[in-house]
Amino acid sequence: MADRITQKTMQSAPLGNGNSDTRPGSTLRGIPVVTSGQKYAHEAGFKAIKDGVKQRGDRGVAPRGDKPKWLRAKMPAGAKFSAVKKTVREGRLSTVCEESKCPNIGECWNAGTATIMVMGSVCTRACQFCSVDTGNPKGWLDHEEPENTAIAVESMGLKYIVLTSVDRDDLADGGAAHYAACVRAIKRRTPETAVEALTPDFSGNTDQVAKVLDSGLEVFAQNVETVERLTHPVRDPRAGYRQTLDVLQFAKQHRPDVLTKTSLMLGLGETDEEILKTLDDLAEIGCDIVTFGQYLRPTVNHLPVERYVTPDEFLAYREAGLKRGFLEVVSGPLVRSSYRAERVLEKNNVGFDAAAAS
């Protein structure tokens, strides 16, 4: 888990500004410093790459221009933030909030919510937008994780929890059984807690998808991430635009009572026509909920930002989605797939519309 790694190595933690340190590894008080893009030894006995993408010099040293004011987020701090952090550490849990360097971590943790990332903090895939560490865990799993996750959800008193995970192509079932065990453990302890599962694509294997769908969750999410033309190189070659659509379509057909959800990052070079075509494709397969957010470059090794989408443009994409019949389209610069997830069905752009009007 992430906290276990930091007991042995000091890791840099850039906040999505593209300026993280990529110097060769050094030491701090005799402790090895693992810098972005560098390979390190995980205590479970396998190698991984910090922040998911190897060091490379062909993507410049900084994102294009300064980030606009609407992308500024408060530094994480406060009593509730510290309490959630303590719960996560004591439960030996990973969170996508930390691993993906989410700009909303301060807001969400101070609200007492967190998105828990199961199956460890090392992904077998290497998507070029993502800062989760990459490696081959070689079958390693924390078998206490389902119960620890359920205990954490209970201790935080959550009525809604988002579970996400790394891809685990090293496991025969892609981790479906473990994922389902985490959902069932939560439901045993707190049956009133609604569970949203933001899952891997399980390589399109519908038997594995069904295993997760039948575990007792309320919302099933699988992110298409970007428009079809940009799927590669944005996503790992093992992922696919059509593969994600097929998974979402199967989910709705297999469990019509479960809401389906997906997310797109904007600012990677997509056109308005491509965004609308993606909405059409998602509407055709019966997807219920779509979220749009701004792509922010995690490190200088990741894909550069091609444009900063304005708040007005985000609202226009939301309106385009609502006209296509989606239950809700959550759209804003700092939106992430799990951001304010418990408020999605309020049908008010999770409060962004009211904030803009005030």
N, C-alpha and C positions, 0 to 999 in steps of 0.2 A: 504494500500500500504506500501511498505517497508519504505519509508521516514516518513510516518505517525507513524509507530510503533516506530521509533527511537526518536520521540518526547517525548515518554513516557518511553522508556527503552533503555539502552545502550547495544548494542549487539557486541559480538566479531566477527571478520571477518577474519578468517584464509584464506590463499591463497593457498589452496590445498596441504599443506605440511604435513598434518596428525598430527600436533602438537598443535591444538587449545586447549584452556583451557576448561576442563570439570569439574572444581570444582563446588561445590554447589553454587547456586546464592548468591551474596553478594550485597553490595551497593557501589556506587561511588558518593560522595557528596550528599548522600541521594537518588540517583536515582537507582532503581533496575537494577542489571546487569544480563542479560539473557545469560547463557553459553550454549555451544553446547550440544544438547541432552536434554535440560531442557524444561519443559512445561511452557508456559506463556499465559497471557490473551491478546488477540487481542482486539483493541479498538472497533471492530465491534461486540463484544459480544460473541466470541467463543474462545476455547482453541487451541493452536498450539504447535508443538515441534520445537524448534530452530534447524536448519540444518537438519531436516527431520527424523533423526534416534535417538531413545532414547539412553541415556547413557548406555554403556555396557562395561564389562571388559574382554571379551573373545577374543578381537581382537588385543591385544598388545597395546603398548604405542606409537609406531612410525612405519612408513613404513619400509620395509626391505632395509637397506643400504641407501646411499646417492643418490640423484637424479643425473643423468649424466649431463654433461655440456650442451648438446643439449636441455635440458628442462628448462634452465634458461631464465626467461623473465624479462624485465625491469620493475622497479617500475612505477606505473601509475602516471604521472605528466604532466604539460604543459598547455598552454593557451587553446588549442582546447579541451583537456581532461576536463578542468574546464568548458568550454562553454557547452559541451554535458551534463555534470553533472548538470549544472544549468537548462538546458532545461528539462531534465528528472524530476528534483525536482519540477520545476514550473508547469509541466504538471501532477504532482501526478502519475507518471508512475513507473512501476517496469521494470527492465531489467534483462534478464537472465545472462548478463555479471556480475552483482553484485551478484544475488541470487545463481548462480552456482559457484561463485568464479573463473571465467574464467581467465586463465593466460594471455590471450591476450587483456584484457580490456584496457591497456595503449595504445597498438598499434591501436586498432580499434577506441577508442574514440578520439585519436589524429588525426585519419584520418577522423573524423567527422561522424562516423557510430556507431550505437548501435543496438542490438537486443532487441526489446521491448517485454516484457512479459505481456500479457493481462489476465484479469480475476483474478487479485490479485496476491499476492506472497505466498499464502498458498495452497498447493496441497493436494488433498484427498488421494493420494497414498504415499507409503513410500518405494520407490526403494532404495536398499542398496548401490547404488553408488552416489546418488544425494543429494546435500546439500540444496535444496529448502525446506523451512519449511513445515511441515505436520500437517494437522488438518481437521476439518469439518466446512467449512464456513457457512453451514446451509442456503444456498441460497443467501448469500450476494454477491452483485455485485456493482461496481461503474458505474452507468448508464451514467456518463459523460465521461467515458473512451474512447469510440469510437471517439468522437470529439476531446478530448484532445490528443489522439494518432495522429490523422490526423494533428492537429495544430503543434505538435512536429516534425512530418515528414516534414511538409512544412517549418517550421522555420529552420531546419537543411539543407534544400535544397537537400534532398536525392533523388537520381534517382533509388535507390534500397533499399528496407527495408525488414528485416526479422521480422515477428511477430511469437512469440511462446507463449505458455501458460502453466499454471499448468493444471493438470487433475481436472475436476470438476464433480465428480461422484454424488455430492449432487444436481446437477441441472438435471431437467427432460430430457433435451436435451444435457446434457454434456457441455453446454455452446456454442453450435454450432451457435445459433442465434446471440449471443453477439459477437462471433468471426467474423462471417460474417458481422456484423454491423461495426466492426472496419475496415475491408477491404474496405467496401463500402464508409465509411467516408474518408478514405485516397484517394480513387479514385475520390471522388467528389472534393476534394481540389486540389489534384495533380494527374490528370489522367495519366500523363506521368511517374509516379513513378511505377516501377515494384515491385510487392509484392510477397514475399515468405512466405508461412504459414507452420510453423513447429507445427503440431497440436497434440492434444491428439488422442487416438485411438477411442474415443467415444464408447468404449466397443464393437466395431465392427458393430455398427448400421450404415448401409449404407445411410439411409435417412439423418442422421445428417452429415455424411461425405459429401454427395452431397450438402447440404446447404452451407457448406464452399467452396466447389469446384466451386459453381455457383456464388460466390460473386464478381468475377472479378480478381482473383489472377493469377499469371503466373507460380508459382512453388508450388507444394504441397509436404510437407515432413512429414514423420512419421518414427521415429527411431526404428530400430530393436534392437539396443543397443549392443547386444552380440550374440554369436552363440547359436544354439538351446539348447544344453546341459546345458549351464550356464544361460539360461533365468531365471530360478528360482534356486538359491536365488537372482540373481543380480537384477531382476525386481520385482515389486509388483505382488502378486498372481493374481490380476485382469488384468494384462498385459499378453501378450503371443506372442511367436514367430510367430505362424501361424496366429494369429489374426492380427498382424502387416502386414504380407505378404498379407492377404486377403484385408486389407484396401488399401494398395498400389495398388494391382491388380484392385480393384474396381475403384480407382481414375483414373487409366490409361484408363480403359474401359469406364467410364462415361464421362471423358473429355480428349480425346486423345491429344488435343492441349496443355494441361497443363503438364509441366515437373514434374516427380515424383522423389523423392530423399529420401535417408535413410542414417543412420550413424551407425558405430560400434566403440566401445571402445576396445582397445587391451591392454593386460597386466593383464587380469583377470584369466588366466589359460587355455585359448583356445589353440588349436593346429593348425598347418598350414592346416591340412586336414579339420578341421572344418571351418576355414576361407574360404577356397576354396569352400566347400560345401555351405556355406552361399551365396557366390557370384553366384554359380550355381542357387540356389533357387531364388535369386533376379533377375537374368537374365531371368529366366523362366517366371516370372510374368510381365516382361517388364519395370522394374524400370530403369530410365534413368541415375541417378547420385548416386554415393556411396562415402561417406567420411570415412576415417580411422584416428583415433587419439589415443594417449596414455591415458589410464585411470590414473588419479591422485587422490589419496585418499584425500577427503576434510577434514575429521576429524578422530580421532582415533576410533570413533564409526562406521565408514563405512568400507566396505570391504578393505582388504589390497591389495597392488600392488603385483602381483605374478612375474612380470618381466617387465623390461624396454625394449621396442622394439627399435631396432636401426634404424637410418635413412635409411640405406641400405635395411633393411627388409621392411620398409614402402614403399620404391620405388618398391620392388619386388611385394608386394601386389597390388600396383597400376598397374603394368604391367600385372599381372594376371587378373585384372578386365578389363583392356582395351582389352585384348585378347578375353574376353567374350562378347565384343560388347557394353559396357556401353558408353554413351555419354562422360562422364568424371568420373574419380576416383581421388578424392583429398585425398592425403595420406601423413601424416607427424606427428611427435611427438606432436606438439602443435595444430594440426588441431582439430577444433570443427565443429559441423554440420553447423553452420552459419558463420564460419570464412572465410573472403574474399569472401562471397557468390556471390557478384556481379561480381567476376572475374572467376567464374567457367567455363564459356563457352569459355574462352581463350585457354582451352585445354593444359595448361602448368603446371598443378599441382599448380595453383594459384601463380605462380612465384617461387615456391620452387626449381624447376629444374634449373632455371637461377641463383638463389642465390647459389646453391650448386656448380655450375660450375665456379663461379667468385672467 
